[in-house]
Amino acid sequence: MAQKWTLESIDWDQFDATKLSPTLLAVVKAAALVEANSADYVTYLCNVFSHDEAFKDAARQWGVEEAQHGAALGRWAEIADPSFSFEESLALFRKGYSLPLGAEQSVRGSHAGELIARCVVESGTSSFYSAIRDASEEPVLKEVCRRIAIDEFFHYQLFQKHLQRYKSGDKLSLWERLKVAIGRVQEAEDDELSYAWFAANVLPKNPDAVYNTGDNAKAYWRGAMSFINARISKMPPA
């Protein structure tokens, strides 16, 4: 089990503006909004798993930890860019983007499919924050992302544990399960990240800007992949 941490666990005074990367800053701003929006995911998951008290308790705790990730990233972004308001950008994000909160059945087709999707997300985000940690030379961001990456790994284990309970009753074929996983990866390029980028990096500078999913998705991924590819290039060959 990961050791619990809070915002007070971070030595914010160690922030070093000379090690700041504008690209990383823009990506972190968007990531902070997505992480902070966990309450909507908790509502959705509790509706889908309304019969499963054990899972709902786990989902609520997961949501608390995800919200803390958003708060930590948002606080760092405000230190790095005093003109940035995490609270105001989060309000803009929530105004323009929402999940299917009224859904009572998983949009993935089954409970197991939903948990497969969560496993894909948590595994991917652990790698994502590890890449930011490695790419950044700013010590506070490195520490925040180190802690988040560890949390996300344990979140993957959490959803994997519950997935095992549902596999036996799941009617999805192997191919159908793969489609769920691939589909969830593709969803990472949908309106959620795109609108988070828009709310964090575009609207604060231009309140009259018109949202375009494709343009903002490209801007986000251009920034994110610049340091993800750098991390991959440093890996030893298989």
C-alpha positions as CSV (number, residue, x, y, z in Angstrom):
1,M,0.0,0.0,0.0
2,A,1.3,3.4,-0.9
3,Q,2.2,5.7,2.0
4,K,-0.4,8.5,2.2
5,W,0.7,12.0,1.5
6,T,-0.9,15.4,1.5
7,L,-0.1,18.8,0.0
8,E,1.8,19.6,3.2
9,S,4.2,16.7,2.3
10,I,5.6,18.7,-0.6
11,D,8.4,21.2,0.1
12,W,6.9,24.0,-2.1
13,D,9.7,26.4,-1.1
14,Q,12.1,24.3,-3.2
15,F,10.5,25.6,-6.4
16,D,13.1,26.7,-8.9
17,A,11.8,29.1,-11.6
18,T,15.1,28.7,-13.6
19,K,14.2,25.1,-14.3
20,L,10.8,25.8,-15.6
21,S,9.6,24.4,-19.0
22,P,6.8,26.3,-20.7
23,T,5.7,23.1,-22.5
24,L,5.5,21.1,-19.3
25,L,3.7,23.9,-17.6
26,A,1.0,24.0,-20.2
27,V,0.5,20.2,-20.1
28,V,0.5,20.2,-16.3
29,K,-2.2,22.9,-16.2
30,A,-4.5,20.6,-18.4
31,A,-3.7,17.5,-16.4
32,A,-4.6,19.3,-13.1
33,L,-8.1,19.9,-14.4
34,V,-8.7,16.3,-15.5
35,E,-7.4,14.9,-12.2
36,A,-9.5,17.4,-10.1
37,N,-12.6,16.4,-11.9
38,S,-12.7,13.0,-10.2
39,A,-15.9,13.6,-8.3
40,D,-17.8,13.2,-11.5
41,Y,-16.1,9.9,-12.2
42,V,-17.0,8.7,-8.7
43,T,-20.6,9.6,-9.3
44,Y,-20.6,7.7,-12.5
45,L,-18.9,4.6,-11.1
46,C,-21.1,4.5,-8.0
47,N,-24.2,4.5,-10.3
48,V,-22.8,1.8,-12.5
49,F,-21.7,-0.4,-9.5
50,S,-24.7,0.6,-7.4
51,H,-25.1,-3.0,-6.0
52,D,-21.4,-3.3,-5.0
53,E,-20.7,-1.5,-1.7
54,A,-17.1,-2.7,-1.5
55,F,-16.3,-1.2,-4.9
56,K,-18.2,2.0,-4.2
57,D,-16.1,2.5,-1.0
58,A,-12.9,1.9,-3.1
59,A,-14.1,4.3,-5.8
60,R,-14.8,7.1,-3.3
61,Q,-11.3,6.7,-1.8
62,W,-9.8,6.7,-5.3
63,G,-11.7,9.9,-6.0
64,V,-10.2,11.6,-3.0
65,E,-6.7,10.7,-4.0
66,E,-7.3,11.8,-7.6
67,A,-8.7,15.2,-6.5
68,Q,-5.5,15.6,-4.4
69,H,-3.5,15.0,-7.5
70,G,-5.3,17.8,-9.3
71,A,-4.9,20.1,-6.3
72,A,-1.1,19.4,-6.1
73,L,-0.6,20.0,-9.9
74,G,-2.8,23.1,-9.8
75,R,-0.9,24.6,-6.9
76,W,2.4,24.0,-8.7
77,A,1.0,25.6,-11.8
78,E,-0.1,28.6,-9.9
79,I,3.4,29.0,-8.4
80,A,5.0,28.6,-11.8
81,D,2.6,31.0,-13.4
82,P,1.0,33.5,-10.9
83,S,-1.4,34.6,-13.6
84,F,-3.0,31.1,-13.7
85,S,-6.0,30.4,-11.5
86,F,-6.6,26.7,-10.9
87,E,-10.0,27.4,-9.4
88,E,-11.2,29.6,-12.3
89,S,-9.8,27.2,-15.0
90,L,-11.4,24.2,-13.3
91,A,-14.8,26.1,-13.3
92,L,-14.4,26.7,-17.0
93,F,-13.5,23.1,-17.6
94,R,-16.6,21.8,-15.7
95,K,-18.8,24.3,-17.5
96,G,-17.7,23.0,-20.9
97,Y,-17.2,19.3,-20.3
98,S,-19.2,16.7,-18.3
99,L,-19.5,12.9,-18.0
100,P,-22.7,10.9,-18.5
101,L,-23.6,11.2,-14.8
102,G,-27.1,9.8,-15.3
103,A,-25.9,6.5,-16.7
104,E,-26.9,3.5,-14.7
105,Q,-25.1,1.0,-16.9
106,S,-21.4,1.0,-18.0
107,V,-20.8,2.7,-21.3
108,R,-18.2,-0.1,-21.8
109,G,-20.9,-2.7,-22.0
110,S,-20.3,-4.6,-18.8
111,H,-18.9,-4.2,-15.3
112,A,-15.7,-6.1,-16.3
113,G,-15.4,-3.8,-19.4
114,E,-15.6,-0.8,-17.2
115,L,-12.9,-2.1,-14.9
116,I,-10.7,-3.0,-17.9
117,A,-11.0,0.6,-19.0
118,R,-10.0,1.9,-15.6
119,C,-7.0,-0.4,-15.5
120,V,-5.8,0.9,-18.9
121,V,-6.2,4.5,-17.7
122,E,-4.4,4.0,-14.3
123,S,-1.5,2.1,-15.9
124,G,-1.2,4.8,-18.6
125,T,-1.3,7.7,-16.2
126,S,1.3,6.1,-14.0
127,S,3.6,6.0,-17.0
128,F,2.6,9.5,-18.0
129,Y,3.5,11.1,-14.6
130,S,6.7,9.1,-14.6
131,A,7.6,10.6,-17.9
132,I,6.9,14.1,-16.6
133,R,9.0,13.4,-13.5
134,D,11.9,12.3,-15.8
135,A,11.5,15.2,-18.2
136,S,11.3,18.0,-15.7
137,E,14.3,19.6,-14.1
138,E,12.1,21.6,-11.7
139,P,12.5,19.8,-8.3
140,V,9.0,20.4,-6.9
141,L,7.2,19.1,-10.0
142,K,9.5,16.1,-10.0
143,E,8.5,15.3,-6.5
144,V,4.8,15.8,-7.1
145,C,4.8,13.6,-10.2
146,R,6.9,11.0,-8.4
147,R,4.2,10.7,-5.8
148,I,1.3,10.8,-8.3
149,A,2.9,8.0,-10.4
150,I,3.1,5.8,-7.4
151,D,-0.5,6.4,-6.5
152,E,-1.6,5.7,-10.0
153,F,0.2,2.3,-10.0
154,F,-1.6,1.4,-6.8
155,H,-4.9,2.6,-8.4
156,Y,-4.2,0.2,-11.2
157,Q,-3.8,-2.7,-8.7
158,L,-7.0,-1.6,-7.0
159,F,-9.1,-1.8,-10.2
160,Q,-7.4,-5.0,-11.2
161,K,-8.3,-6.6,-7.9
162,H,-12.0,-5.8,-8.4
163,L,-11.8,-6.9,-12.1
164,Q,-10.9,-10.4,-10.9
165,R,-14.2,-10.6,-9.1
166,Y,-16.2,-9.8,-12.3
167,K,-14.3,-11.8,-14.9
168,S,-16.1,-15.1,-14.2
169,G,-19.5,-13.6,-14.9
170,D,-18.3,-11.5,-17.8
171,K,-19.6,-12.5,-21.2
172,L,-17.1,-10.4,-23.2
173,S,-14.8,-12.3,-25.5
174,L,-11.0,-11.7,-25.5
175,W,-11.4,-9.6,-28.7
176,E,-14.3,-7.6,-27.1
177,R,-12.1,-6.9,-24.0
178,L,-9.3,-5.7,-26.3
179,K,-11.7,-3.4,-28.0
180,V,-12.7,-1.9,-24.7
181,A,-9.0,-1.3,-23.8
182,I,-8.2,0.1,-27.2
183,G,-11.3,2.3,-27.1
184,R,-10.4,3.7,-23.7
185,V,-6.9,4.6,-25.0
186,Q,-8.5,6.4,-27.9
187,E,-10.8,8.3,-25.5
188,A,-7.7,9.9,-24.1
189,E,-7.8,12.0,-27.3
190,D,-11.4,13.0,-27.0
191,D,-13.0,16.1,-25.5
192,E,-11.8,15.5,-22.0
193,L,-8.1,16.3,-22.5
194,S,-8.9,18.6,-25.4
195,Y,-11.2,20.7,-23.4
196,A,-8.9,20.7,-20.4
197,W,-6.2,22.2,-22.6
198,F,-8.7,24.8,-23.9
199,A,-9.8,25.7,-20.4
200,A,-6.3,25.8,-18.9
201,N,-4.3,27.4,-21.7
202,V,-6.6,29.2,-24.2
203,L,-9.7,30.6,-22.4
204,P,-7.7,32.4,-19.7
205,K,-5.9,34.4,-22.4
206,N,-8.8,34.7,-24.8
207,P,-12.3,34.4,-23.2
208,D,-13.9,34.7,-26.6
209,A,-12.0,31.8,-28.2
210,V,-14.1,29.3,-30.0
211,Y,-13.5,25.7,-29.0
212,N,-12.4,23.1,-31.6
213,T,-11.8,19.6,-30.4
214,G,-9.2,18.7,-33.0
215,D,-7.1,21.8,-32.6
216,N,-6.9,21.6,-28.9
217,A,-6.3,17.8,-28.9
218,K,-3.4,18.3,-31.2
219,A,-2.0,21.1,-29.1
220,Y,-2.2,18.9,-26.0
221,W,-0.6,15.9,-27.6
222,R,2.1,17.9,-29.3
223,G,3.2,19.0,-25.8
224,A,2.7,15.7,-24.0
225,M,4.4,13.6,-26.6
226,S,7.5,15.8,-26.7
227,F,8.6,14.6,-23.3
228,I,7.0,11.1,-23.5
229,N,9.1,10.4,-26.7
230,A,12.2,11.8,-25.0
231,R,11.7,9.3,-22.1
232,I,11.2,6.4,-24.6
233,S,14.3,7.4,-26.5
234,K,16.3,7.0,-23.3
235,M,15.1,3.5,-22.6
236,P,17.6,0.6,-23.3
237,P,16.7,-1.5,-26.3
238,A,14.8,-4.7,-25.6
